[in-house]
């Protein structure tokens, strides 16, 4: 499984145990996020469980609207390098590798 992948398993009393792989954290160690939810409860979206900071969310929303790093930097009053650093954190938290994947995920979930 790659970072961001999620698996679900039936648990007692009709509940569902969700497990999401967050990524490698050390030599041979992997971090997982586990969540027990009721059977009828909708699974949490990747965007809501990613714990993005308000600034990362702002940057991602502009990227999802098709803006370049330079455009976002100008809009938010920061350097393009800072925008790039925020995007690196966003990619890691969402378990994606490209701005297109992050933008697609944000477009789908921010509607």
C-alpha positions as CSV (number, residue, x, y, z in Angstrom):
1,X,0.0,0.0,0.0
2,X,1.2,3.5,-0.8
3,X,0.8,6.5,1.6
4,X,-2.8,7.7,1.7
5,X,-4.2,4.2,0.8
6,X,-7.1,3.2,2.9
7,X,-8.5,-0.2,3.9
8,X,-11.7,-1.1,5.8
9,X,-12.6,-4.1,7.8
10,X,-15.8,-5.2,9.5
11,X,-15.7,-4.8,13.2
12,X,-18.0,-6.2,15.9
13,X,-21.5,-4.7,16.4
14,X,-21.8,-3.5,12.8
15,X,-18.9,-1.0,13.0
16,X,-16.2,-0.5,10.5
17,X,-12.5,-0.2,11.3
18,X,-10.7,2.1,8.8
19,X,-6.9,2.0,8.4
20,X,-5.1,4.6,6.4
21,X,-1.3,4.3,5.7
22,X,0.4,7.6,6.4
23,X,3.8,6.6,5.3
24,X,7.3,5.5,6.4
25,X,8.5,7.0,9.7
26,X,11.8,5.1,10.3
27,X,13.7,2.1,9.5
28,X,11.1,-0.5,8.6
29,X,8.4,1.4,10.5
30,X,5.1,2.6,9.0
31,X,2.6,5.0,10.5
32,X,-1.1,4.1,10.3
33,X,-4.2,6.1,11.2
34,X,-7.0,3.9,12.6
35,X,-10.6,5.0,13.0
36,X,-13.6,3.1,14.2
37,X,-16.9,4.3,12.8
38,X,-20.5,3.2,12.7
39,X,-21.6,1.1,9.7
40,X,-23.9,3.8,8.3
41,X,-21.4,6.6,8.8
42,X,-19.7,7.9,5.7
43,X,-15.9,7.5,5.7
44,X,-14.0,10.7,6.4
45,X,-12.6,12.4,3.3
46,X,-8.8,12.5,2.8
47,X,-9.0,16.2,2.8
48,X,-10.6,16.4,6.3
49,X,-8.3,13.8,7.8
50,X,-5.2,15.3,6.4
51,X,-4.9,18.0,9.1
52,X,-3.9,20.8,6.7
53,X,-3.0,24.1,8.3
54,X,-5.2,27.1,7.2
55,X,-2.3,28.4,5.0
56,X,-1.9,24.9,3.4
57,X,-5.6,24.9,2.7
58,X,-5.5,28.3,1.1
59,X,-2.5,27.4,-1.1
60,X,-4.3,24.1,-2.1
61,X,-7.5,25.9,-3.0
62,X,-5.6,28.3,-5.3
63,X,-3.7,25.4,-6.9
64,X,-7.1,23.6,-7.5
65,X,-8.2,26.8,-9.3
66,X,-5.3,26.4,-11.7
67,X,-3.0,29.1,-10.3
68,X,0.8,28.7,-10.6
69,X,3.1,28.9,-7.5
70,X,4.0,32.5,-8.6
71,X,0.3,33.4,-8.9
72,X,-0.4,32.0,-5.4
73,X,2.6,33.8,-4.0
74,X,1.4,37.1,-5.3
75,X,-2.2,36.5,-4.2
76,X,-1.2,35.5,-0.6
77,X,1.8,37.8,-0.2
78,X,4.5,35.3,0.1
79,X,7.4,34.0,-2.0
80,X,7.0,31.3,-4.6
81,X,9.5,29.2,-2.6
82,X,7.2,29.4,0.5
83,X,4.3,28.3,-1.7
84,X,6.3,25.4,-2.9
85,X,7.2,24.4,0.7
86,X,3.5,24.5,1.7
87,X,2.7,22.3,-1.3
88,X,5.4,19.8,-0.3
89,X,3.6,19.5,3.1
90,X,0.2,19.2,1.4
91,X,1.4,16.4,-0.9
92,X,2.8,14.5,2.1
93,X,-0.4,14.9,4.1
94,X,-2.7,13.9,1.3
95,X,-0.5,11.0,0.1
96,X,-0.2,12.4,-3.4
97,X,2.9,13.0,-5.5
98,X,1.9,15.8,-7.9
99,X,0.1,19.1,-7.9
100,X,-2.4,17.7,-10.4
101,X,-3.4,14.9,-8.0
102,X,-3.7,17.3,-5.1
103,X,-5.7,19.7,-7.2
104,X,-8.0,16.9,-8.4
105,X,-8.6,15.7,-4.9
106,X,-9.3,19.3,-3.7
107,X,-11.6,20.0,-6.6
108,X,-13.6,16.9,-5.9
109,X,-13.9,17.5,-2.1
110,X,-14.1,21.3,-1.9
111,X,-17.3,21.7,-4.0
